[in-house]
Amino acid sequence: MRFELEKVTVERQEALLNLAEFYIYHFSQYKDIDVNEQGRWDFRPVLEFVEAEAEGRYAYFVRVEGKLAGFVLVNKDVDEGVDVSMINEFFIMAKYRRQGLGQAVAIEVFNRFPGRWKVYELHNNEPAIAFWRRTIDVYTNNNYQETRVQSGDYDGYIQRFTTETK
């Protein structure tokens, strides 16, 4: 499936917030999240990724045939003194799932940010765990490490791997 990643601009941030509503609705089955008094998911933190690229945050729309199909948020951080990229949020709309789009998007994102990576999933989000294990396994030829972390309010898995410049 052909797709493109489009940088989210300040002018298009409302569309990102709208897509984030669908993402959080879906995600609420894995994490205890409630709507606010207006019946909306308060997910304004995604806007930090639109406004703060210089700080190592990147927001992209996923488009298929020109139509919005999802989004991905990438965060650059330092882990044990080494720069690392992380998938902060990853969302493909239901219509486009199970067609290889998610894996293709993830691989394109890994290629755009060569170096060390960490990908997180909540322990009870079995579809995400299976997706990321499969995708990272294909991408790295099974050259990644996975750990289970139970610390503070996080209980889940982390895959660590390194990408090359492609």
PLY file of the C-alpha trace (Angstrom):
ply
format ascii 1.0
element vertex 166
property float x
property float y
property float z
element edge 165
property int vertex1
property int vertex2
end_header
0.00 0.00 0.00
1.45 3.34 -1.05
1.56 6.02 1.62
3.31 9.22 2.51
4.41 10.78 5.76
3.53 14.45 5.98
5.01 16.69 8.64
2.25 18.12 10.84
2.35 21.91 10.75
0.85 24.35 13.23
-1.82 25.14 10.63
-2.86 21.45 10.57
-2.60 20.73 14.30
-6.39 20.62 14.71
-6.49 17.59 12.39
-3.91 15.90 14.61
-6.05 16.57 17.68
-9.07 15.12 15.88
-7.18 11.94 14.95
-5.87 11.72 18.50
-9.48 11.47 19.71
-9.85 8.19 17.79
-6.47 6.99 19.03
-7.24 7.65 22.70
-10.70 6.13 22.37
-9.08 2.93 21.11
-6.23 3.13 23.65
-8.63 3.55 26.60
-9.28 -0.20 26.57
-5.68 -0.70 27.72
-5.17 2.26 30.06
-7.58 3.82 32.53
-8.37 7.07 30.71
-11.62 9.00 30.96
-13.19 11.71 28.86
-13.49 15.22 30.29
-16.75 16.97 31.19
-17.27 17.94 27.55
-17.12 14.27 26.55
-13.73 14.68 24.86
-10.38 13.08 25.37
-7.96 15.77 26.51
-4.93 14.94 24.42
-3.44 18.39 23.89
0.08 17.12 24.71
0.30 15.92 21.08
0.64 19.57 20.12
4.07 19.64 21.76
5.25 17.49 18.86
4.03 20.03 16.32
5.64 23.01 18.00
8.88 21.51 19.27
10.77 19.83 16.42
13.93 21.66 17.52
13.55 19.91 20.88
13.59 16.48 19.24
9.86 15.90 18.77
8.39 15.08 15.38
4.78 14.67 14.27
3.71 13.11 10.97
0.38 12.40 9.37
0.11 9.11 7.52
-1.67 9.58 4.18
-2.96 6.95 1.78
-4.02 8.22 -1.64
-4.04 11.72 -0.16
-6.41 10.81 2.67
-5.54 10.94 6.37
-4.94 7.39 7.58
-3.19 7.95 10.92
-0.27 9.63 12.61
3.05 8.91 14.26
4.86 10.90 16.94
8.62 10.44 17.39
10.61 11.67 20.37
14.39 12.00 20.61
15.80 11.47 24.08
18.97 10.49 25.90
19.20 7.04 27.49
22.27 6.19 29.53
24.16 9.04 27.85
23.26 7.96 24.30
20.78 9.59 21.92
17.77 7.38 21.29
14.62 7.71 19.18
11.25 6.54 20.46
7.84 6.00 18.93
5.78 8.12 21.29
2.38 7.41 19.70
1.47 5.40 16.61
-2.00 5.24 15.11
-3.39 3.73 11.93
-7.14 4.06 11.38
-9.09 0.78 11.41
-9.90 0.99 7.69
-6.18 0.74 6.86
-5.12 -1.95 9.34
-4.05 -5.48 8.47
-2.87 -4.45 5.02
0.83 -3.92 5.77
0.51 -0.15 6.13
1.49 0.01 9.80
4.63 -2.02 9.27
5.60 0.00 6.19
5.09 3.27 8.07
7.12 2.06 11.06
9.99 0.98 8.81
9.97 4.34 7.02
10.12 6.12 10.38
13.00 3.90 11.56
14.86 4.74 8.33
14.33 8.49 8.80
15.97 8.44 12.23
19.03 6.17 12.09
20.59 5.16 15.38
19.32 3.68 18.61
15.61 3.08 19.14
13.21 2.16 21.93
9.59 1.14 21.39
7.18 0.76 24.32
3.92 -1.17 24.69
1.65 -1.59 27.70
1.63 -5.15 29.07
-2.07 -5.63 28.32
-2.03 -4.20 24.78
-1.51 -7.56 23.10
-2.19 -6.34 19.54
0.51 -3.66 19.89
2.98 -6.09 21.45
2.48 -8.54 18.58
2.67 -5.78 15.96
5.89 -4.25 17.28
7.60 -7.60 17.86
6.78 -8.69 14.31
7.73 -5.34 12.75
11.00 -4.94 14.65
11.89 -8.58 14.01
11.42 -8.08 10.25
13.30 -4.78 10.29
16.28 -5.95 12.37
16.37 -9.60 11.27
15.65 -10.54 14.90
18.49 -8.35 16.19
16.76 -6.58 19.09
16.43 -6.85 22.85
13.15 -6.89 24.72
12.62 -6.29 28.42
9.56 -6.23 30.65
9.46 -3.13 32.85
7.27 -2.64 35.91
8.18 0.71 37.37
6.00 3.44 38.82
2.89 3.74 36.70
4.41 1.89 33.70
3.95 -1.83 33.19
4.96 -3.03 29.78
7.57 -4.06 27.27
10.43 -2.19 25.66
12.20 -3.27 22.49
15.67 -1.80 21.90
17.51 -1.93 18.59
19.79 0.08 16.32
19.03 1.20 12.78
21.47 1.91 10.01
21.33 4.72 7.48
19.31 3.27 4.60
0 1
1 2
2 3
3 4
4 5
5 6
6 7
7 8
8 9
9 10
10 11
11 12
12 13
13 14
14 15
15 16
16 17
17 18
18 19
19 20
20 21
21 22
22 23
23 24
24 25
25 26
26 27
27 28
28 29
29 30
30 31
31 32
32 33
33 34
34 35
35 36
36 37
37 38
38 39
39 40
40 41
41 42
42 43
43 44
44 45
45 46
46 47
47 48
48 49
49 50
50 51
51 52
52 53
53 54
54 55
55 56
56 57
57 58
58 59
59 60
60 61
61 62
62 63
63 64
64 65
65 66
66 67
67 68
68 69
69 70
70 71
71 72
72 73
73 74
74 75
75 76
76 77
77 78
78 79
79 80
80 81
81 82
82 83
83 84
84 85
85 86
86 87
87 88
88 89
89 90
90 91
91 92
92 93
93 94
94 95
95 96
96 97
97 98
98 99
99 100
100 101
101 102
102 103
103 104
104 105
105 106
106 107
107 108
108 109
109 110
110 111
111 112
112 113
113 114
114 115
115 116
116 117
117 118
118 119
119 120
120 121
121 122
122 123
123 124
124 125
125 126
126 127
127 128
128 129
129 130
130 131
131 132
132 133
133 134
134 135
135 136
136 137
137 138
138 139
139 140
140 141
141 142
142 143
143 144
144 145
145 146
146 147
147 148
148 149
149 150
150 151
151 152
152 153
153 154
154 155
155 156
156 157
157 158
158 159
159 160
160 161
161 162
162 163
163 164
164 165
